[in-house]
Amino acid sequence: MQAIGGTGNEWASTIPAEARPCRVFVSYARVDERYRKRLDVHLAPLVRAGLIEVWSDRTIAAGADWERDIQRELATADIVILLVTPNFVASAHCFERELPVAMRRHADDGLRILPVHVKSVDHANLPIGRFQGLPTDLRPISAWRDADDAWLQVATGVRRATEEILSGHVTKPSVAG
């Protein structure tokens, strides 16, 4: 075992030295780019500590087959973060292409799906309503007096999920025989 961030980093965690960072896929509506940027800022300490690698469509290189790249990253992610807004719910790409793949991977191999409630939506009547979201009280980030306090809860929730995955304490779906 090796301590990650052993320089007093508040994100420090004890994980196996051979563990690779958790792969985090961010699904969001393009019009909500500013929220993805805020998420990146708040996840930066986890990236710096080597706990996670964050991927979004913004890392797709010019000339790349973007659909193939998105499918590859979804297929290899450990965690999928959904930036939930009305735009996300209205996005055919997010809701009809990315979400079904994530839901299937959750059912098949325990992919962790983390809805981040950025703006108010009727999430109880959506397929993502069954997943515990962040911030923990499910109050959308846009309703917080200080949005950075909400984003900190999101980052803390991602850290906890990451530590569970890296320590092997993740419940995989049971296969009926």
VOPAGU-2260 file (C-alpha; in pm, 1 decimal, decimal comma):
REM VOPAGU-2260
SITE   aa  ch    i         X         Y         Z
SITE  MET   A    0       0,0       0,0       0,0
SITE  GLN   A    1     112,3     351,8     -69,8
SITE  ALA   A    2     -24,9     680,8      52,9
SITE  ILE   A    3    -133,1     908,4    -229,2
SITE  GLY   A    4     -68,2    1274,6    -170,1
SITE  GLY   A    5     151,9    1217,2     135,2
SITE  THR   A    6     240,4    1585,7     158,4
SITE  GLY   A    7     -50,3    1680,8     380,5
SITE  ASN   A    8    -295,5    1670,3      92,1
SITE  GLU   A    9    -648,4    1663,3     233,8
SITE  TRP   A   10    -744,3    1423,8     -46,0
SITE  ALA   A   11    -484,4    1168,1      63,7
SITE  SER   A   12    -595,9     809,4      55,4
SITE  THR   A   13    -434,0     474,0     110,9
SITE  ILE   A   14    -470,0     258,7    -198,9
SITE  PRO   A   15    -265,6     -22,5    -348,0
SITE  ALA   A   16      52,7     111,7    -508,0
SITE  GLU   A   17     -25,8     -70,7    -833,9
SITE  ALA   A   18    -376,1      79,6    -858,0
SITE  ARG   A   19    -445,5     293,0   -1159,7
SITE  PRO   A   20    -652,0     609,3   -1129,7
SITE  CYS   A   21   -1028,6     574,4   -1165,8
SITE  ARG   A   22   -1146,3     674,5   -1510,0
SITE  VAL   A   23   -1420,7     937,7   -1483,3
SITE  PHE   A   24   -1641,6    1010,3   -1785,6
SITE  VAL   A   25   -1837,0    1337,7   -1774,4
SITE  SER   A   26   -2166,1    1347,8   -1964,0
SITE  TYR   A   27   -2317,5    1692,9   -2009,3
SITE  ALA   A   28   -2506,2    1905,5   -2259,9
SITE  ARG   A   29   -2268,9    2121,5   -2463,8
SITE  VAL   A   30   -2462,5    2436,1   -2371,1
SITE  ASP   A   31   -2371,5    2359,7   -2006,1
SITE  GLU   A   32   -1996,7    2381,7   -2070,6
SITE  ARG   A   33   -1947,8    2628,0   -1785,0
SITE  TYR   A   34   -2066,2    2367,0   -1533,9
SITE  ARG   A   35   -1825,2    2109,4   -1673,6
SITE  LYS   A   36   -1545,6    2363,0   -1625,8
SITE  ARG   A   37   -1647,4    2419,3   -1261,1
SITE  LEU   A   38   -1652,0    2043,2   -1206,1
SITE  ASP   A   39   -1299,8    2020,5   -1350,8
SITE  VAL   A   40   -1179,5    2288,6   -1108,7
SITE  HIS   A   41   -1324,0    2107,4    -807,9
SITE  LEU   A   42   -1193,0    1767,7    -919,7
SITE  ALA   A   43    -841,2    1903,3    -981,9
SITE  PRO   A   44    -709,4    1793,6    -638,3
SITE  LEU   A   45    -822,1    1436,2    -709,4
SITE  VAL   A   46    -651,7    1445,6   -1049,1
SITE  ARG   A   47    -336,8    1591,5    -895,9
SITE  ALA   A   48    -333,5    1318,5    -628,2
SITE  GLY   A   49    -352,1    1052,8    -901,2
SITE  LEU   A   50    -688,4     919,9    -785,0
SITE  ILE   A   51    -883,3     999,0   -1102,2
SITE  GLU   A   52    -847,2    1077,0   -1471,5
SITE  VAL   A   53   -1131,6    1292,8   -1600,2
SITE  TRP   A   54   -1250,5    1261,6   -1959,0
SITE  SER   A   55   -1504,6    1470,2   -2146,1
SITE  ASP   A   56   -1567,9    1536,9   -2511,3
SITE  ARG   A   57   -1347,4    1844,8   -2486,5
SITE  THR   A   58   -1040,8    1619,6   -2499,2
SITE  ILE   A   59   -1129,5    1484,7   -2845,2
SITE  ALA   A   60    -860,0    1587,4   -3091,2
SITE  ALA   A   61    -937,3    1762,2   -3417,4
SITE  GLY   A   62    -999,0    1506,6   -3690,9
SITE  ALA   A   63   -1075,0    1225,8   -3446,6
SITE  ASP   A   64   -1381,5    1003,8   -3480,4
SITE  TRP   A   65   -1567,2    1165,0   -3190,8
SITE  GLU   A   66   -1844,3     903,0   -3172,4
SITE  ARG   A   67   -1588,1     621,1   -3152,5
SITE  ASP   A   68   -1386,9     809,2   -2887,8
SITE  ILE   A   69   -1696,1     869,2   -2674,8
SITE  GLN   A   70   -1799,9     503,1   -2697,0
SITE  ARG   A   71   -1446,6     386,3   -2607,4
SITE  GLU   A   72   -1429,5     613,3   -2304,3
SITE  LEU   A   73   -1776,6     509,5   -2188,3
SITE  ALA   A   74   -1677,3     144,5   -2223,8
SITE  THR   A   75   -1368,8     188,3   -2004,5
SITE  ALA   A   76   -1495,7     435,7   -1742,3
SITE  ASP   A   77   -1516,3     342,6   -1374,8
SITE  ILE   A   78   -1746,3     634,7   -1292,7
SITE  VAL   A   79   -1985,7     832,1   -1511,5
SITE  ILE   A   80   -2077,4    1176,9   -1386,0
SITE  LEU   A   81   -2398,4    1317,2   -1530,2
SITE  LEU   A   82   -2427,6    1696,9   -1510,3
SITE  VAL   A   83   -2805,3    1704,6   -1478,3
SITE  THR   A   84   -2980,7    2012,9   -1612,3
SITE  PRO   A   85   -3289,6    2058,0   -1829,3
SITE  ASN   A   86   -3045,8    2081,8   -2121,9
SITE  PHE   A   87   -2896,9    1742,3   -2032,5
SITE  VAL   A   88   -3244,0    1584,3   -2019,7
SITE  ALA   A   89   -3335,0    1745,6   -2353,1
SITE  SER   A   90   -3011,4    1636,2   -2522,0
SITE  ALA   A   91   -3071,2    1340,1   -2751,2
SITE  HIS   A   92   -2700,3    1257,8   -2744,8
SITE  CYS   A   93   -2671,2    1256,8   -2364,7
SITE  PHE   A   94   -3003,8    1094,4   -2288,8
SITE  GLU   A   95   -3047,2     854,2   -2580,2
SITE  ARG   A   96   -2685,4     755,6   -2658,3
SITE  GLU   A   97   -2459,8     800,7   -2355,3
SITE  LEU   A   98   -2705,6     729,0   -2073,5
SITE  PRO   A   99   -2825,7     390,1   -2208,9
SITE  VAL   A  100   -2464,2     270,7   -2238,3
SITE  ALA   A  101   -2392,3     383,7   -1881,7
SITE  MET   A  102   -2711,0     218,3   -1751,0
SITE  ARG   A  103   -2622,6    -108,8   -1928,5
SITE  ARG   A  104   -2269,0    -101,5   -1788,5
SITE  HIS   A  105   -2409,6     -32,4   -1442,3
SITE  ALA   A  106   -2633,3    -338,1   -1467,8
SITE  ASP   A  107   -2363,6    -560,6   -1619,6
SITE  ASP   A  108   -2052,6    -470,3   -1423,5
SITE  GLY   A  109   -2134,1    -216,6   -1154,8
SITE  LEU   A  110   -2028,6     104,8   -1328,6
SITE  ARG   A  111   -2085,1     385,6   -1078,3
SITE  ILE   A  112   -2328,3     649,7   -1205,7
SITE  LEU   A  113   -2318,2     982,3   -1020,0
SITE  PRO   A  114   -2589,4    1230,1   -1116,5
SITE  VAL   A  115   -2481,1    1582,1   -1022,8
SITE  HIS   A  116   -2790,1    1799,0    -985,3
SITE  VAL   A  117   -2685,8    2131,5   -1133,9
SITE  LYS   A  118   -3029,6    2274,1   -1216,0
SITE  SER   A  119   -3379,9    2165,5   -1122,4
SITE  VAL   A  120   -3530,6    1878,3   -1319,9
SITE  ASP   A  121   -3793,7    1617,6   -1235,3
SITE  HIS   A  122   -3524,8    1356,3   -1167,4
SITE  ALA   A  123   -3758,9    1127,0    -971,7
SITE  ASN   A  124   -3939,2    1041,6   -1296,2
SITE  LEU   A  125   -3623,0     985,3   -1499,0
SITE  PRO   A  126   -3411,8     668,0   -1529,1
SITE  ILE   A  127   -3140,0     841,7   -1327,0
SITE  GLY   A  128   -3379,3     900,0   -1037,3
SITE  ARG   A  129   -3283,0     567,0    -879,6
SITE  PHE   A  130   -2920,0     672,3    -832,0
SITE  GLN   A  131   -2810,4     869,6    -528,3
SITE  GLY   A  132   -2705,4    1203,8    -662,0
SITE  LEU   A  133   -2487,7    1489,2    -552,0
SITE  PRO   A  134   -2496,2    1725,8    -370,4
SITE  THR   A  135   -2616,6    1485,9    -105,2
SITE  ASP   A  136   -2934,9    1675,7     -18,8
SITE  LEU   A  137   -3024,4    1676,7    -393,0
SITE  ARG   A  138   -3068,5    2054,3    -388,3
SITE  PRO   A  139   -2945,9    2166,7    -730,7
SITE  ILE   A  140   -2617,6    2353,7    -728,7
SITE  SER   A  141   -2790,5    2654,5    -886,9
SITE  ALA   A  142   -3004,9    2688,7    -570,0
SITE  TRP   A  143   -2707,9    2718,6    -333,7
SITE  ARG   A  144   -2610,8    3061,5    -201,4
SITE  ASP   A  145   -2245,5    2966,5    -255,4
SITE  ALA   A  146   -2217,8    2724,2    -546,5
SITE  ASP   A  147   -1859,3    2634,7    -448,0
SITE  ASP   A  148   -1995,0    2475,6    -128,9
SITE  ALA   A  149   -2214,7    2251,5    -344,6
SITE  TRP   A  150   -1927,9    2170,1    -582,5
SITE  LEU   A  151   -1716,8    2075,6    -278,8
SITE  GLN   A  152   -1984,5    1821,1    -180,7
SITE  VAL   A  153   -1969,7    1686,5    -535,2
SITE  ALA   A  154   -1591,2    1653,5    -523,4
SITE  THR   A  155   -1611,8    1483,2    -183,2
SITE  GLY   A  156   -1870,5    1238,5    -317,7
SITE  VAL   A  157   -1650,2    1159,5    -618,0
SITE  ARG   A  158   -1354,7    1104,9    -383,3
SITE  ARG   A  159   -1557,3     860,4    -170,8
SITE  ALA   A  160   -1675,9     667,8    -476,4
SITE  THR   A  161   -1319,2     657,9    -608,7
SITE  GLU   A  162   -1179,9     528,5    -280,8
SITE  GLU   A  163   -1445,0     253,6    -271,4
SITE  ILE   A  164   -1358,4     147,3    -625,1
SITE  LEU   A  165    -982,2     157,4    -570,2
SITE  SER   A  166   -1004,8     -33,6    -241,2
SITE  GLY   A  167   -1218,0    -304,1    -404,9
SITE  HIS   A  168   -1516,6    -231,9    -179,9
SITE  VAL   A  169   -1759,4    -195,2    -466,8
SITE  THR   A  170   -2072,4    -403,8    -480,6
SITE  LYS   A  171   -2103,3    -563,8    -821,8
SITE  PRO   A  172   -2447,1    -665,1    -943,1
SITE  SER   A  173   -2533,9   -1023,2    -861,7
SITE  VAL   A  174   -2590,7   -1257,0   -1152,7
SITE  ALA   A  175   -2900,6   -1471,6   -1118,3
SITE  GLY   A  176   -2824,2   -1833,2   -1191,0
